[in-house]
Amino acid sequence: MKPGHSTRNTIAYLYKTGRTHDHTDPHLVAAWDELVPDPGRTDNPQQTLAQLVQALDLRVKQAGDRAPKGHVWHCAIRAAPEDPVLTDEQWAEVARRIVHATGIAPTGDPDGCRWIAARHADDHIHIVATKMRGDLRRPRHWNDYHRADAELAKIETEWGLRAYDRGDRTAAKRPTRAETEKATRRTGSPVTPREKLRATVRTAAAHAQDEDHFFALLAGADVLVDKRIAPSGDALGYKVALAGDTNAAGEPIWFPGGKLAPDLSLPKIRARFTSQPSDAHATRRAHPAERWRQTTAALRDAHRTLHENRNPSAAQAELAAAGDLLDILPTLTTGTTRRELFAAAQTFERATRSRIRFDYAQAAELRTSVKHLLRTAGQPIPDAPVLDLILTLTLLTIAAAHWHRAQRHTQQATAAQAALPHLRAAYRHTAASALNDLTQRTPAPEAVDRHATLVRGALPEHAEQILTDPTWPALAATLHQAESDGHSPADVLTIAIDSRELGTADSVAEVLVWRMHNIAGRESRPAEGAQARVTTRSRTEKQQVRAPGGHRPLAPSPSPERSRRRR
């Protein structure tokens, strides 16, 4: 509840009507005393308003210098559009419960603060109080926002009103209206310095190898950094500012890391580095495309963790690691794909935090793969590994939305859902030219018919969807290329089908195209021992598929209906 300095201005606002205000029939619904004068129910509203202000300010004037400078307490409460219109009596009960819950005027306390509840619209009321008790002490209203919110949650349940999306207090602080208007005036964009710094700091944390590297990356991004140093010389905290973003005195406007987002404080940043991956010899020599495949494999394991939902702590750790992956992907891509992945990262970041505690080491495989993926920056990568990773990341994001709903994390589920259009747009842009090239290489009609027969036998439940899909010529060309390279099209198709589920795919044909290209890419990779590893993996996968209960595919995400029933 933001404090105010003028009781008169606040009350005058509540009773204003006219073209610039949509207030209708302003009047009191409740107050600390039944005999309080109501400017909305009198022939002389200005005089009555002055009397009301005088009564509210009485104890503030009596307290003199002991009264707080911001002595006005103001709380607005609004019903949802789909809720029924509450009566004055119902709004009066809401007001009394709120001033009691917040400590402004506890029920039965004759020295409680003076307060009024005014209504000037069907859907909301304003509660205004002066923060000085009858015994001339200040009220104990610490944490009043959350105490009021908890009481409103009870009212919603008791009265059958729409439950408000409250979150779990792990969201990043939103920019104020003043910040947004200032950014628009100065830059023509509503994106505020707070939001720019949050994105920059998060990206630097995902890229950094250690604390010094983290601060070096910030300095290189034209960000001012001010560390809080202990007598021992160790950093205790930090704050950042955008170069050129100053106040009226010309001083930088600083934001502590923990105020940008709860997981960007220095202790949380350091926690990322305590479980940094080691540079295994085999990984250091890995082909760039193989690093993308390794990250995709780690994403599949993370998806499985979310889907099984046996360990909430491990699931939350995987989501934090997936957020790091999204933060680095724009660095590894270009153009429209880069812009869409950046937008997905900024949206998904809300889904990476909840009240569930975790250790970064619980997602060591994915975090290791993400760090190694950074080494592919600037190197040419075939389309197939990139597209397979984006598809798998999309599946994980769908699973994240379902998992958060099952945990009753409404804000996080909404954020994950909102990231999906950006991921799909990134996929479509990257896939378009590659699919067009494959379509141009469609084999002769007799070969296409042979491959169609193969698809009908391997995937009878999806066959007609695949054969009528615009991507079918590209899939036929992929099967034909595998055959020309000396592989068995049936074997490659079987491995692609069995690698994970297809039920959630928008286009089964497209998914199979990129899986098969990945399989062919692994088998043709010139790195030492690659053929042996792929052959062994493929044989093992076939055996697991045939062994009852032995295969653990990337399971389909539960439907929203199943998620709601689980809650």
C-alpha angles and dihedrals in degrees: 000000000000113000121235133204103212123057091185095055092048095049092043090055092054092055099041118117132176141085095316093050128053091207116137127187097349111202143143121269097179142357142172089269130031091223095059111133114249116212089200093060103047140081091233105047097169094054092044091049090054090050091050093050091048091052093048093049096046098101092040090058091045091053093052111178091005091068116098117255091234095048098158118093112197127183126174119199121192131187121224117262092246094050119101117259107268121224124240088254091054092048089049090056090049091052094049092049092050097050088047095048094048095048094243093118113356114205112266094016108124090194096055119131120277112255144164134199115213129190123201100157138036096249107046150027135205122224115203124183137168112233102232124095127219090256086055093249125125116256120255097238101144113156089012095157094059093040090053090046092052090052091049089052089057091049091050090053096044095047098037094243125152111284111240120229099248104166125207102273093261096105121113114254112265119231116262122244089252091055092049094048091047091051091049092050094048103038107013089240127100091219105114129214088249091060094043091051093047091054093045095048092046092050092048091051091052092050099040123103095197142352096278090049089050093056091043090055091051092051090050090053092062092257122141112228127197116185124202104226127202121219087258090062094249119131113249097184144330143224130201138205136185114250107253096019102117140155127239090282092055093251122136115261104236129207120193111227093241090054092056090057134336092247095051098071114116095253090052091047090051091050088064091058097048089073098039114155121256119236104249113201094235092050093049090057095043119128111252092244089052090056089057089050092049090052090049090052090051089050090055090054090048090051090052091052091053094045095049091046093196097131116034091186093056091045091053090049090053091051091052089051091048087054089055089051092053090048093057100039094080087059090057098046138055143215121358093353090057093050094048093047090049090052090048091051093051091049097043095050090086088059092057095070135061138139090272109108121224144166118240088226089068088075095041095136095054094040091050091050092049093053092048091048088063088069090068092067110130093011122116111252126190114247095241099068091045094049093045089053093049091048091050091046088052090053090049091051090053089050090048091056091051092045093050091049089052088052090047091244096147099172093047092048090050091050093051091049091049091054093059098078090054093050091048091048090051090051094048093050093048094043099046100078094037093052091047091054091050092048089055088059096055108149127236118296094255090055091047090052091050092052091046089057089051091052092048090053096045099040110021093160093055100029100103092044090052097045093050094043115109086232093061094096089055091049090048089051090050092052090047092049091051089052092048090051091057099260126127107251089208092054094046091047091049092052090048091050095046097045091084142328125300101195096098096047118115088207116022090188093057093047091052092049093059095040091053092047089052091050092049090046093054093048094049095043109122096216114122114270094008095123092051093049094048093046091050092046093048093049091048092050091052091050092048092050091054095043109088109245093355099104121081105193126182093277120221115260114256115261119253088250091056090046092053092049090050091057 
